[in-house]
């Protein structure tokens, strides 16, 4: 984002008026985790600074609080069961102005056509949707899905507008075994998300050595602490099914907050509508004892820095004027949301394109699932609010 422009420089120095000023508010600075009272000035969607400014449009916030726009560090939009544009409309109302999504679900069904659909849905969306290219299509080497994407299939996408890097690498055995195909994918981008549930010790060392940088699969405090100590970013997840904030939030402190972000991973539309998005994560973290300032830092600058988004994450000179107005840092209720200095309107659902249809299946019958014979059957047991499972046995 080019900010070396005479008009911006003159407005920053108050030689000409700003486009927009926001006054009578406490403004959060994630670099210092402190609040500053003053007037926030904006021109051409860019923050000029905080000080005594005049502007053509004046917002008087009467003692409310301004924070940078919220960022979801890892999500699969497909799990919301709505299209990206409608997803962006919902999350923007809750203060999210940037989403980092991994479209591996649609890619496993529709391949490159699915990626093209997701990229096209960025245009006109209420939040800025950025993508990481899916690294595991199919999800596992033995799985049969709707597509296969190897490094040669992903390479044409890597320089496309809206692409930030390589998505979560779920094939941990392949990484540890030095699979050449995985190596080709890792070489596509210096930004590489990880996926390594329960990985510890020397295997974790090897996984990180291979170039994986983040993890959103931690379920225990000890696991998160070890991964932090080895240099990983930790995305603390709170979605519809996996809920890890209560267990993991003690890992966040002033020394570690720059390496910790929030992620929703899989979040259904009803939860987004009724309880919120990253704002919900912040409220939960505060309920669990984290200070509002550290929680907001996680949801803004920490996520921006992780993905090299130096144009956002803080309301300082030269960055995008993406911000929210909240009632109180402890209650954390979103009152208004702005992108590039323009208020995001409350809109209704509008028509959208239909994803490519390439996968056809039928629900298996009870007969097809019947176990012949007798004895002990091994069953995959679900662990409430966790991604991990447990082995169960039942007599047949």
Secondary structure, 3 states (H helix, E strand, C coil): CCCCCHHHHHHHCCCCCEEEEEEEEEEEECCCCEEEEEEEEEECCEEEEEECCCEEEEEEEEEEEEEECEEEEEECHHHHCCCHHHHHHHHHCCCEEEEEEECHHHHHHHHHHHHHHHHHCCCCCCCEEEEEECCCECCCCCCCCCCCECHHHHHCCCCCCCEEEEEEECCHHHHHCCCHHHHHHHCCCCCEEECCCCCCHHHHHHHHHCCCCEECCCCCHHHHHHHHHCCCEEEEEECCCCECHHHHHHHCCCCCHHHEEEECECCCHHHHHHCCCHHHHHHHHHHCCCCHHHHHHHHHHHHHHHCCCCCCCCCCCCCECCEEEECCCCCCCEEEEEECCEECCCCCCCCCCCCCCCCCCCCCCCHHHCCCCCCEEEEEEECCCCCCEEEEEEEC
